[in-house]
């Protein structure tokens, strides 16, 4: 909980106890009949996938062949009961058949390892069922008996059944059950002292494998369906180990018996302060919960250094700038007028191109004759032209009358000159008139220049002479020049084709 170790402690989880009942059968030399078995177990998880189970099973298995047997002389259970096959000289009656049968009580105690198959889930926390496989080893003891004598202690006369012609399994077994009682009074053949005994019963080591599925009813209870198959190294669980061979002597079958227990059970988890058994839990829960809602995860604080404090972190900053210097998105000093002097050192933030190059402070030297700051309007005809100097041309792109940022910078410079020469007017000239569209476009652009100078730069509207649709110039250019002495004209004129203007907008 202190977060000093990367992995969580394994939770203390509950034990499971269970009881079960179901079909118990022996696979051997005699055909099995439906029989019943009981079991109980205790189980504990050692991890999310592996658990161990100690299980006790008690089964009563029965079997009955529906075909008669004649070579049973080596089987002590039948020979001791008074049966004599045809190959025994003391049998004057000839072939005397028997029908092999048995009733075997089996008890075993198994220690099993259980592997859970479906609790590691990537897209869901838990499931309502658990698939598992198991294998184990343990000890098994059995007591097999056969039904060889009737209630009076006499051997059955099976000739009446073996001699009938129906010879179907169902009818034969029905006839046998009607003839025979259910006492199973005769001990079946066993290994005697050759095998160890436990409580008077034959005992041996066995192994088992199985599959199961459990369905959760609650965090405390679940029901389970499973099938366990147990291997033995003994051929007498069904009381018979001799193969039928006619004619000749009986021979050993060389096949060991096995038994199967298919069961339905109910299980309960024990423990009040523990989690449910780990095989019901997803081991990824802890990792996913820490990712989604960290409680112990130590997350480093994000470090985004900005050495020059310009608001652009160092991993994206292309220039280390002085404090307070305006920068662009890459941390580079802004240079609004493109004169090579960054804005934080530029004393003239917008220097027209015609006034560049500039000095170290970003101040340009505009071409201006001596005395242009003061204009004598009574001077010769070219006084305003000399005072204002050569004014720039404003270039437009496409069919739009919108001013670019470069054009606005140029007009800012022109406005300064006009304000310094209050006695001068400026002629704004647009070109081309061969079509209505060209006439309207020329008017729009001249109007845009004059409106910008009046509204944004604060120059009086009476300082301009409006001319559009002139010859001899570029259709995408508006020229500005100082007016000659006595030159006059309208400061604004009506749009020649306003309907075209509305469609263009």
N, C-alpha and C positions, 0 to 999 in steps of 0.2 A: 504493500500500500504506500510505502514511502517512495516508490519509484526508483529504487537503487538497483533493481535487477530488471533486465529487459523482458523476462517471461513471467507470466502470472503463475501463482501457485496452483497446483491441482486442487480443485474444490473437493471438500469432503462430501462424498456422495453416499447414497443409501444402499443397503443390502437388498436383495430380492429373495423372497421365498415363494415357492409355487407348488401346486399339486396338479395332477393330471390323470386322465384316464383315457383308454382307447383300445384299439385293436392290437392284440399281441399274437404273433404267428412265428412258427419255426419253419425254416426252409431246410428240408432234409430229404430222406429217402421215402418218407410217408407223406401222402397228401395232407395238407393242413386243413383244419376246420376253423371257422371264425371263433376267436377266443378273446379274452379280456385281460387287460393289464392295468396296473396303477403305478404311479410314480410321484416322487417328491424331490425337490432340490432346493439348494441355497446357492446364491450366485453373488459375486462381488466383482466390480470393475477395477482393473489395474490401469486403464487408460480409456480413451474415447473409443478405440477400436477393439481392444482386447479385454476379455473378462474370463474369470474361471468359475466353474460350476461343479459342485459335488451333488451327484444325483443317485437316488436309490430307486430301483425298479423291481416290482413284483409282478410276474406274469404267470398265467395258467394257460398253457397251450395244449390244444388237442389236435389229433389227426386220425384219418381213417382212409385206407386205400379202398377203392371200389373194384379192383381186380384181385383175384385170388393169388396166393403165393404157395409154392410147393417145396422149394429148396430152403428150408428153415432149420435144418438139423443142427447147424452151428449156433443158432440163437437159443440161449439157455432159457429165456422166458417162455418160449413155446414148447421146447422139448421137455422142460421140467413140469409143464402143465399137463403132460400126457399126450401131446400131439406127436404122431409118427409119420414122417413123409414116406413116399413110396420107396426111396432108396435105403430105407432101414429094414433089414431082414425081419425084424420082429413085428412088422406091420402087415398082417395077413389081409387087411382090407384094401390094400392098394393105396392109390393117391388120396391123401387126406389134406384138403386145402385149408389155409388160414387166411384171414384178412388182417393185415398188419394195422395196428392202431396204437395210440399212446395218449397219455395225459401226463404232461411234464410241468412241474412247478419250478419256475426259474426266479432266482433273486440275484441282483448284481448291485454293486456299488462302484460308480464311475467318477473319475476326476477328469473333467473335460475343459478344454480351452475353446472359447467362443469368440468368433470374429464377427463384428457388426459390419454390414455391407453398405448401408445407405445413410449413415448419419453425417458424413462429410458432404455438405451441400453448399454450393456457391451462390445460388440465387434465392434461397429460402432459408429461414432460420431453423425451423423444426418440421418434423413430419409426424403424422398420426400413426405410422406403422414402422416397425423395425424388421429388416431382413437380416438373418444371421446364419452362419454355418459353424459347425462345431466338430471336434474330434477329441477322443479321449481314450484312456486306458483304465482298467480296473479289474476287479475280481468278480467271478460269476460262479454260483453253485446251483445245481439242479438235481431234481429227483424225478425220474421217469418211471412210469408204470404202464402196463398194458391190460386190456380187458380180455383175458383168455378163458375165464371160467364163469359159469352161470351161477345163480344164487345157491345152488346145491353143491357147488365146488366141482362140477363136471365140465369137461371140455365141450365147447360148442360143436354142433354138427353142421359145418358150413357147406356140406355137400348139397343140401336142399337149395342153397342159393347159387353155388357155383355151377350146379347142373341146369339151372333155368336158362331159358333161351333169350330172355329180354336183353340182358347184358348192357343196359344203359346205366350211366353213372347215377342218375337221379333215382331210378327204380331200385338199383342194387343197394344204395345207401339207405333208402327207405326200408328195405327188407332187413338190412343188417341192424338198424336201430330198433326195429320191432322185435328182433330175436335177442339182442344183447341188452344186458342191464347197464348201469352206469357206475359200476363199482370200481373198475380199474384196480383189481385186487392183487395182481401179479407184478412183482418188481421186474422192470425191464432189464435187459442185459447191461452190465456196466463193466468198468475196467478193474474192479476189485482193488487190490492193494497197489496196482500199477499207477493209480492216480491218487493225489492227495484228497483227503476228506475234510469237510467242515460241517460240524453238526450232523455227521452221518451222511452228508450229501457229497456228490462229486464236485470238486472245486478246480478252477483253472483261471488263468489270466486271459482276459479278452480285450479287444479293441473295438471302438465304435466311431462312426461318422454320421452326420445328419445335417438337415436343413430345417429352418423354422421361420415363421413370421408371427410377430406379435402386434396386436392392435391396441392402441392406448384407449382406455376408458376414462382415465383421469390421471393426474400426476401420481396417484397412489396405486391404481389398479390397471391391469391389462390382461387380455386373453391371448393365448398363444396356440398356434397349430404347428406341429412339428412331426418329423418322421426320423427315427433313429434306427440305423442298421448296425448290428453287432456281429463281429467276426469271432469265431472260436477255432480252436485246434482240436476239436472233438467231434466224432461222428455218431455219438449215442444220445444226443439231446432228444431224438425221436425214438429211441429204443431199438434202432435197426441200423446195422452197418454192413449187411451182406447184400450183394447184388444177386438178382434172380437170374439163374442160368440153367437152361434146360436143353439137353440132359447134362449131367455132370455135377461136380461139387460146387457149393457156393463159393464166391470169391469176395474179397473186401471191395467196397465201392471206391475207396480212396478219396472220397469227397467229405470235407468237413461241413458240419451243420452251421447254420447262422440263424439269428432270430431278428425280427423286426417289430418295432413298437411305434405305431402311428397314433398320435394322441391329441387331445384338446385339453387345455389347462387354463387355470387362472393364477395370476401372479400378483403379489403384493410387495410394495416397497416399504422397507422398515427404516425409521429414523426421523426424528422430528426437527433436528437442527441441521440437516444435511440437504444438499440438492438431490434431485432425482438421479437415478443411476446414469453414469456417463454415456452409456450406449443410446440414451434418448436425447442427448445433447449434441449440438453441432460445435466441433472444436474451433470453427472459424468465427463463432459469435464474439469472442473477446476482441479479435483483431478488427472485425467490422465495426464493433461498437466504439472502439478507440478512434477509428478513422472518422466515423460519423459524428461522435460526440465525445471528444477526448476528456478523460478524467485524470489519467496518469501520464499521458504522452507529453513529453517535453518538446514544445515547438519553439524553434529559435525565432527571436524577434526579427522582422524584416529590416535589413540595413540597406538604405538607399542614400549613399553619401552624395552631397552636393557641395564640393569644396569651395566653389566661388559664390555660392548662395544666389545663383541666378534663376533658380526654379527648375533647372534641367539637371537630372541626376548624372553623376560622372560617367556611367556606362553609356549614356547617350550624348554627353556633352563633347562637342568638337573643339571648344575653345574655352580656356580659363579666362574669364573677363573680370574687370574691376567691379567692386561692389556698386550696385545701383545701375549698372550699364544695361540698357535695353537690349534684349537678344531675341533671336528667332527660335523656332522649335528645336533647333539643333544646338542651341547655346552659343551661336555665333553673333557677334555684335552687329546691330542693325546699322545700315548705311542708306538712309532714305533716298538721298539724292544721287547716290552712286559716285560721289566725288573722291572716294578712297579714304575719307576721314570718317571713322565711326561716329555715330550720333552722340555718344557720351562726351566726345571732344569737339564736335562740330558746332561752331558758334553761328553758323548760317545753315540751319537744318535743311533748307531747300535751296540749292544753288542751281540756277538754270545751266543747261549744257553749254550755252554760248558764253557763259561767264567762267567756265572751267578752262584750264586747271585752277586749283585753289591753293591757298597757302596752308601752313601746318594747322591752322585753326579752322579750316574748312571754309574760309571766306574767299569768294571768287572776285575776279576783276572783269567786269562787264565792259565791252568795247563802247567807249563814250568819248566824244571830242571834248576838248577843254571848254568849260563853260556850259556844258549841257544840263547842268543842274538848275541853271536859271535861264529861262527862255525869254527873249525879247521879241514879243509878237509883232513889233513894228519893223522887225528886221526883214531881210530879203525873203523871197518865196520859199527857200528850202530850210528855213530856220528850224521848224518842228522836226523835219526829217533828220537834220543833223543832231538836234537835241535828243531825240528818242533813239537814234541809231537804227541799225538794221534790225527790224523786228522779225521774229521767227514765223515760219509757216506751220500751221496746225494740220496734221495728217489724220484722216479718218480711215477706218477699215470697213470693207464691205459696203452695205447700204445704210449703215447705222449712223445716227447723228451723235452717238455717245462719245464723250471725251475720255481719252485714256489718261492714266496717271501721269505719263510723260507730258501729255498736252497740258494738263492742269499745272504741272510744275513750270512749264514755259509761260503760261498765262499769268502765273504769280509774279514772274520776273517782269513781264510787260506791264502789269498793274503797278509795280513799284516805280517803273520809269514814268508812267502816265501821271502818277501822283506827284512825282518830282517836277513835272512840267505842266502846271495847271493851265497854261494857255494853249496847249496843243490838243488837237483831236486826232483820232485814229480811224483810218478807213479799214473796214472789215470786208474782204472781197471773197465771194464764192464764185465758182465757175460752172460752165456747161448749161445749155438751155435747149438742146435739140429736141428733147421730148418733154412732155409734162412731168414725167417722173424725175428727170434730171433737174428741171426747174424747181420742183418741190424739194428735192434732196439738197440742192444748193442753198435754198432758203432755210431749210431746217438747220444746216450746219452753221451758217452765219448767225442765225438766231441763237443757237446753242452757245457759241463763243461769247456773244454780247451778254446773254443772260448770266453766264458764269462770271464774267467780269463784274457785272452789276451786283448780283446776289451774293457771290462768295468772296469777291475781292474788294467790294465796296467802292467801285468806280462809278461815277455818275453816268446815267444813260445818255446825257447830252454830249458826252465826250466821244461818241462813236458815230460813224457814217455807215449806214447799212447798204451794201451793194451785193447783189446775187445775180446768178445767170450770166456772168461776164465771159468774154472770149479770151483765148490765149493762155489758159491755165489748166492745171490738173484737176479733173473732176473730183478727186478725193482729197483735195487740199483747200484750206482757207488761208489766204495771205492777210497779213496786217502790215500797214505802213503809216507813217506820219502824214497827216493831211497838209497839203500845200496852203500857202497863205491865201485866204479868201475862199478856199474850197469848202463847200458845205453840202449837206444832203440830209435825208431823213434818218432819224435814229432807229426807226422801225418801220416796216412796211407790211401790209397784209399778206398772208400766205397766198401764193398764186393758185394753188389747187388743194384746198383744205380737205376735200374728200379723199384725195390720194394719201394725204397725211394720216387720216383716221384708219384707212385700210392698212397702211404700213405699220401703224402701231398695233 
